[in-house]
Amino acid sequence: MVDLEIFAQVENIVRQRIKKTRPEIEASLGHIANGNPLAAEQTLSRRLDRLQVKASLSRTEAEMISAAIDMRSAGERKAAAKQPGPEAILGPTLDFIGVAFLERGRRVADAVGRVAFLNGNPQGSGFLVGPRLFLTNNHVISSPADSRRFQVQFDYEQDGANAVRTPTTFLFDPESCFVTDSIEGLDYTLIGVGERRSGPKELGEFGFISLSDARDKHMLGEIANIVQHPRWPLQGTGAA
């Protein structure tokens, strides 16, 4: 059963952090509402790095796009109203990405697991970050002893025909790795994955998502796609 006291503590900490960062959040929401979301990123070097990676731009081209973003934000240039009629694209845009994004999303989803009690009741989500390393939250798994109550399930989802896949389940192995930080800190747990409990697949078939500290991996104003096991049981995705 989910520990409601822990989740109440997490909610309280999240509310405190939102309150602390409210000016930044409200500024970002304002830029998004005005149709200029990338103006939310105020660190110029980070914005330029991300624009180069996101749209395969040269540094000069990224600087030109960034200047246009700032001009619009300052009200020096207004976006032309969209005219009614057939769909069309006028001028360059950063809104489109290659269809390979969908394939990469499928590979990422493979590495996302559902943390559940041994009786199958849900507890949370996480994902593989190495061949036998699983990253989740401290409020999901708080200690090595706590991990003995849980299992991780992969392929706990529907296929393209909306049929439920056969999940593969593994136990945790905190002796091989267990690193955590409390909900007052970074609220994470890195834990080893142990032997297979049920299901048809080997752990290696699910791949893993490499962690990155690269400056150009994201910026304020961008949409993040989150693959997880939320309140409903099967895997889903959302945007934030």
N, C-alpha and C positions, 0 to 999 in steps of 0.2 A: 504494500500500500504506500502511495506517495506520502512523504512526510510534509504535512501541511504547515507545520511550524517553520521548517526550513524554507519552504517556498514563500512564506510570509516575510521572513528575514530577507530573502533575495528581492522581493518586491519593494521592501522598504529601502534597500540599498540602491536599487535601480531608480527609484523616485528621487533619492538624494542626488544621484549623479545627473539625472535629467534637470533637476533644479539648478545645479551648479553650471551646467552647460546650456541653459535655456537661451541666453543671447545668441550663441552660435547656432543652435537648432532653429530658432525663429528666423535668423538671417537666411539660413539655408532654405527653409520653407518658403520664405518670401521670394527668393530667386527662382525656386521651382515654380511657384504660382505665376510668376511673370514670364515663364517660358525661357529662362536663362539659367538653368540649374548649375552649370559649371562655374558661374561667378561665385558660387559658395566657397570655392577653394581660394583662399586669400594668400597662400604661400606660393609665390610666383614660380620658384624653381620646381616645386612639386607639380604644379599645374602643367608647366612646360614638359617635364619628363613624361607625365602621363599622356598628354596630347600626342607626343611623338610615338609612344607605344600604341596607343589606342587607334590612331588613324594613320600610322606609318608616315609621319610627317618629318621633314627636315627640321632642324632647330629654328631656322628662319621662318618656315611656314607655321610652326607652332607658336612662335612669337607674334606673328600676324593674327592668328586665330585668337590668341589670348588677349591681344590689344582690342580686337573687335568685341570680345566678351566683356571687357572692362568698359568700353564705350557704351555698350548697350546698358550695362548695369548703372552707369552714371547718367543715363537718360540722354546721351549725346546722339544716339541713333535709335530709332524706334523700328521694331519689326513690322514688316508689311503685313497687313491683314490677309488671312488666307481667303482666296476667292473661291466661290462655289463652282462646281463643275467637275469634270473627270479628274482622276488622280494624276498628279504630275510632280516632278522634282525640279525645282528651279535653283540652280547653283549648288555649290558643295554642301555637304551635310555630314555631321558626325553621328547621326542617329542610326545608321545601318551598320550591321556587322555581318561577316561571312557566315554561311550556313554551318561551317565547321564548329561554330559555337554550340550548336545542338549536339553534335557528336561529343564534344568535350564535356558538355553538361551530363550526358549519359554516363561517361566514364567517371565523372565526379560522383554521381548518384550511386554508382556501384560500391564506392568506398564508404558510403554513409550507412551507419548501423543504428538499429533500435536497441537501446538498453532496456531490458525488462527483468522483472523478478523471475526466479526459476519456475514459478507457476504461470508465467506468461503475462502478468499484469505489467503495464507500461511504466517506465520511470523517466526516460529521456532519450536524447540523441547524441551522436558523436560520429567521428570518422577516423579512418585509418590514415596515419601520417607516416608510416613506415611499414616494412614487411610484417611485423608483429606488434606494432605500436598503435594504440587507440587513444584519441584525444576527446575528452568530454568535459563536463563541468564538475567542479567540486560539490555543487549542490545535488548532483546526480550520483556520484560515487565519492565519498568523503574520506575513506580510509581503506587500507588493505583488508581489514576484517569486514568492512562494509561490502567490498566487492564480492565476497563469497556468496552473497544473496542474489547476485545478478548474472545475467548472460547477455551476449550481444547477438542480434539477429540481422543478417543481411538478406537482400532480396525480399524483404517484407513489404511487398508492393503489388500493384497490378501491372500486367503486361499490356501491350498495345491493343489487345482485344478485351481489356477490362477483366481478364481472368486473374485470380490471385496466384502469384508465383509460389513455388515451394521454397520457403526460407531455409537458410543454413545458419546454424546456431553454434556459438563458441563460448566456452567459459573464459574467465579472466585469469591471468597469471601475475599477481602483484609481486611475486618473488623475483621475476625477471626484470620488472620495471614498475616503479610507482613513484611519481612525482606529483605534488599537488600544491595549490595555493587556495586560501580560504575565500569565502564569498565576499569578505571585506576587501580582498586584494584583487587578483585577476580571475578568480573563480574558475580554475581549470584543474583537470586531473589527466595526467598522461600515464597510461597503464598498459602492461603487456597483455597480449591475447594468448590464451592457452589452447587446450585441445578442443577438437570439434565434438559437440554434443549431439547434433543431429543435422540432417540435410545432405544434399548431394555434392556440394562444391568444396574445393580446397580454399583456404584463406587467400592464397596468392592470386586466385582468379578474380578477386575483387579489387586488386590494385591498391593504390594509396594516393593521398593528396599531399604533395610536398609542401612544407611550410616555407614561407619566404619573408625576408625582411627588406625586399626591394622597395625603393622609394616610389617607383612608377607603377605599382600594382593597383592603386586606386587613388581617388581624390574625392574631396567633399563635393556633393551634388550628383554623383553617379549612383545609379540604381544597383543594389546588390541582390543577386538571386540566391536564396537560401533553400537548400535541400535538407529536409529534416523529417522527423516523426513528431508532428505536433499533437494536439489533443485527440485527433482521430487516430486509429491504430495504424493505417497504411501510410507509406512514405508519400510525402507531397512536397511541393515547392511553392515559394512565395517570393515577393519582391519587397525590399525595404530600402 
